[in-house]
Amino acid sequence: GAVVSQHPSWVICKSGTSVKIECRSLDFQATTMFWYRQFPKQSLMLMATSNEGSKATYEQGVEKDKFLINHASLTLSTLTVTSAHPEDSSFYICSARDPRRGANVLTFGAGSRLTVL
Amino acid sequence: KQEVTQIPAALSVPEGENLVLNCSFTDSAIYNLQWFRQDPGKGLTSLLLIQSSQREQTSGRLNASLDKSSGRSTLYIAASQPGDSATYLCAVRPMGTSYDKVIFGPGTSLSVIP
């Protein structure tokens, strides 16, 4: 079945540094991937849609210069949190659509927990 | 604007009980509704996907129903087990969007007591 892998699964960094999170589709090609963030005890909120070979589309209120998204290949999208601050600490999850399974099914990664000190 | 709510926010039941989780959405124009399970600190596991034309889906002890006209879905868990303890999220894919956007509810935290 479709598998989406995220790396790292958790990361701790100092305030002001940048952190990159990878989202890979392991056994299928994904022209579109989605990035979500989840604050403690809250639901997932869509941050942006990552499109292979083009610019990402950000949801309202999400700073594109803060959360850089690169979808350089059909199996990899990266989210870089630039100049991270403690308020960026969150759980980040990506998802991708496996075209073999139809337009309605999204496969989610296991998530990456970011803690900014 | 589509909004998704879930009731109850938390639920604690003894092992063996049957239980129902509720999900409501404000706009019936959806492609599908999906139920997920999330274990603490982990990602999402898809449980059941109901297309807008369907009324229900079943997988093992799980049964999900969809009443699109009233904007409701229920997830029925039969003979609950401690291993069912997790947060259950429902999510809808709205029509009229150009992306595969999914809008999540806040989740129901389930604890099954041995």
Boltz contact constraints between the chains, C-beta under 6 A:
constraints:
  - contact:
      token1: [A, 43]
      token2: [B, 104]
      max_distance: 6.0
  - contact:
      token1: [A, 43]
      token2: [B, 106]
      max_distance: 6.0
  - contact:
      token1: [A, 43]
      token2: [B, 107]
      max_distance: 6.0
  - contact:
      token1: [A, 44]
      token2: [B, 104]
      max_distance: 6.0
  - contact:
      token1: [A, 49]
      token2: [B, 99]
      max_distance: 6.0
  - contact:
      token1: [A, 93]
      token2: [B, 43]
      max_distance: 6.0
  - contact:
      token1: [A, 97]
      token2: [B, 100]
      max_distance: 6.0
  - contact:
      token1: [A, 104]
      token2: [B, 31]
      max_distance: 6.0
  - contact:
      token1: [A, 104]
      token2: [B, 32]
      max_distance: 6.0
  - contact:
      token1: [A, 108]
      token2: [B, 43]
      max_distance: 6.0
  - contact:
      token1: [A, 108]
      token2: [B, 44]
      max_distance: 6.0
  - contact:
      token1: [A, 109]
      token2: [B, 43]
      max_distance: 6.0
  - contact:
      token1: [A, 110]
      token2: [B, 42]
      max_distance: 6.0
  - contact:
      token1: [A, 110]
      token2: [B, 43]
      max_distance: 6.0
  - contact:
      token1: [A, 111]
      token2: [B, 43]
      max_distance: 6.0
